[in-house]
């Protein structure tokens, strides 16, 4: 592969390593994320910290950096008194920060292709109350499409390699997102957050993944921000139903308490699991919340041919 290789081409050739959790990497560097904007707040206040977090993952072995725009929305920024023009600048900056990190990684000797995925979180992420783990917001598909489309347009204009439509809890929101990416001339992946073999909203994954099967813009489909033990069944279903490369990046296995804004329990994430995910059809593999650079290095070593 060369620096001009597209992510879709790389997925056709083999496995690609994703990064880990942005928030845990920022917190480990001493940044306070006790805010409804979460890591997106640092786009306005400390953008260099975002770049440093991306660089840590590239140096750890990640091939793809997922931007800090998960909770970056026009509505969320407006609550903090940030107008639409500045909010659009911050959304674009999330992509630029990841690009800067890739350039720094190359300057440090990283020769493999590096890609940037622009994170698009669900409507529930903007609410910052744990709704992304429930779905069923009381909005129509049309209303959700109108919410997502403006920031998708801004992120696509910043020219990421792919749009990461991630942590989607509900098939209705997936329908809205799939409508919203039409005509943007940017590849996308879509990943549900799940409980067993159902979305968080309770729909069977066969039905949720079937929505994606014929959408040309989507180059991968799968799950993220779920327990590691929920990945196996989801990978098999996603590969069988869609025929597309599968993306998986679960949490550490700990449980998020939205009211206390804290994690509880023990990690059950083990890099050895990735061989099974790969053998079942996973091609984009990494970690989400509480999965750090050390785990990404282990994943990269596991997936690299001897």
N, C-alpha and C positions, 0 to 999 in steps of 0.2 A: 504494500500500500504506500501511497505517496501523500503529500500534504493536500493534493487536489482530490483525493478519494472522498466521495460523499459518504455520509453515515449509512445510507441505504446500501451502498456498494460494500461497505465494510461488514454489514450484517449478513450480506449474501455470502461473504467469504469466511465468516467465523464469528467468534464472540468478541464483544466489546465491553470494557470495564467502565461502569459508572462511578461517580463519586459517592461520598457518604453524606451524613446530615450536616447542613449548613449551620443550624443553630448550635449544636453541640460543639462544633469547631470554634465558633465565635465565643461561646461561653468559656471554653477552655483557654481562650486567649484573654479572658478577663472582661469581656463586654457584657453589659447588663441588657437582657432582652425582655425584661418584665414590662412589656408594652403591647398594646393591641396590634401595632404594626410589626412586632416581632423583629426578625432580621432586616425587614425592609426599612426600618427606621434608620439603620446605619447607612443606607444609600444616601440619605440627606446629611447625616452627621459625621460619618466616618467611612466613606467609600473605600479608602485604602485598606480597611479591615476586611471588607468583602473580597478584595483582590487577593489579600494574603491567605484567606481561607481557601479560595479556589486553588491558589498556587500549592498549598499544602497537599491538596488531593491530587493534583497533577504530579507532583513529585513523589507521592505515595504509590502511583501506578494507575490512576484513573485516566481514561481516554476521553471522558465526557464530563464537563462541568455543568451542573444545573444551576441556573441563575438564582439570585436572591429575590426574585419577583413573585414568589408564591403568595404572599399577602399584600403585594403592591397593587392597589386598585385606586381608581379615581375617587371612589366613594370613601375608602379608608383614609386616603391622604386628605380628603376634604374635611374629615372629622378633626384633623390636626391643623386645619387652616391653610393647607397647601392647595393652591389653585390648579386647574386642569393643565395649564401650560407647564408649570413646574413639575407636576405629577408625570406628565408625558416625558419630560427630560429625565426624571428618575427611573422610569421604566426602561428607557433607552440605555441609561447608565448601567443598569443591571447587566445588560449584554456586553457593553463596553468593558466592564470590570472583569468579566470572565475572559474576554478577548485579551485584555492586558495580562492576565495571569498566564494565559497560554503563551504569549510572547516572552514573558519572563522565564517560563519553564524551558522554552527552546533556547534561550540565552544561557540557561544552566546546563544544557546538553541533552535535553529530552528530544529525541529525533522522531518518535512515532507520531502519527497524525493525532491531532487534538480537536475536539469538537465542542460546541457550545449549545446547550439546550435551554431555551427560555421557558422558565417555569410559569405555568398558568394554574393557580390553585382554584379550588371550587368556590362557589358563592359562600359556603360556610366558613371558609378561611377569613373572609372579610368580616364576618360577624364576630370572630375570635371568641366563640363560646362553646367550641367543640362540635358545632353543627356538621362539620365535614365528616364526622364519624357517625352521623345519623341520616343525613339527607332529608328529603321530604320537607322542604322549606316553606311550602304553601305557595310557591310561585309556579307559573305556567312555563312550558318549554319556551314559548315566545319571550316571556319576561327574562328568563335566564339567558337566552341568546342576546337580547339587548344589553344585558349586564356585561357579558363576556366580550362581545365583538369590539368595542372601542379599544380596550387594552391589547387585544390580540392584534389589531391593526398596527398599534404603536410598536409592539414587540416584533412583529414580522418586518416592519420597516427598518428595524435595527439590524436585520440580516443575521439572525442566529442560524445555526445549521438545522435546527429542528425546534418545534414548539412542544414542550412537555406538558400535556394536559393531564395533570396528576392529582392523585388523592381524590378521585371522583367517587362519591358514595352512592350514586343514584343513577339508574339508567336514563331517567328523564333529563338529568343534567348532561349526561353523555350525548343525548340527542341534540341538546342545545349547543354544546361545544362542537359537535361534528358539523352542524349547520354553520357555526360561526367561523370555522376555518376554511370554508369554501371560498375559492377565489383569491386567497392570500398568497399564493405561489410560494408557500413554505411547507416543507414536510412536517409531520406531527407524529407523536406517539400519544396514546391514551392509556392511562393506568388507573384501575379502580382500587379503592381501599375496601377490603372484604372481611367477612366473618365466615370462615369455612368456605363453602362453595356458593355463597350468596354475596351480593353487594351489601353494604351496611344498611341500605334501605330495605333489604330483604328480597330483592329480585334474584332469580337463579342466574348464575354466571353464563350459562349457555345462551340465555336471552340477551344479557348485557353485552357479551362479546359478539353476538350475531349482528348487532347494530353496526359494527365496525368492518365486517368482512368485505364489503364492496366499496369502501371509502378509499379512493386512490391516494388521498393526501396522507393517510395514516400508514406509516412504514413499520410500526410495531405496536403491539397491544399487550397489556398484562396487568400487574398489580404492584402497588407500593403502599408504604405506611400501614402495613399489616403485620401480624405475627409471622415469624419465619415458618412456623408449622402449617400456616395456611397457604404457603406458596406452591407446594407440590401439586395439589389438586387443581389449583388455578392455572398453572402452566400447561398441564395436560389439556384442560378444557380450551384455553385460549388458542393453543396450537391446532387442536382438532377442529374447532369451530371456524377459525379465521384463515388458517393457512399462512399467517404472517409470522415474522420473527416475534418472539415473546420478550417483553421487558419485565424484570423483577428487581425490586429494591425494597425489601422489608425493613421494619424497625428492628431494634435490638431484641425485642420480645418483652420489654417492659411495658407498663400500661400508663397512658397519659390521663391525669386527673385535670380536666379542663377548669374546674372551679378553683382548685388549688394551684393550677398552672405548674404542676410538678409530675415527675415520673416515679412510678412505684414498681416494686418487683425486681426480678433478676433477669439478666440477659440470657436469651436462649439462641442467639445468633452464633452460628459456627460456619467458618468459611468452607469446611468440608462439604457442607450441603450443596454448594454451587455445582459440583460435578453432576449430581442428580438433576438439578434444574437445567443445566446445559443439555444433558442427555434427553430431557423431555421436550426440548425446543427453545429454551431460553437463550437469547443471543445478546441481550443487554442486561448486565448483572452488576448490582452494586448494593448500597445500603441507604436507608432513610434515617429517621430520627435515632440518635444515640449510637450510630455506627460511624466510627471515626477513621482516620487515616491508617492506623495499624491494621484494621480489618480490611480496608481496601487493598493494602499491600498484600495481605494474605490471599485475598480473592484473585488479584492479578497473578500471583505466583501459581495459584491452583489452576488457573485457566491458560497459562502460557505453556505451549508445548515444550516438552523436555528437549 
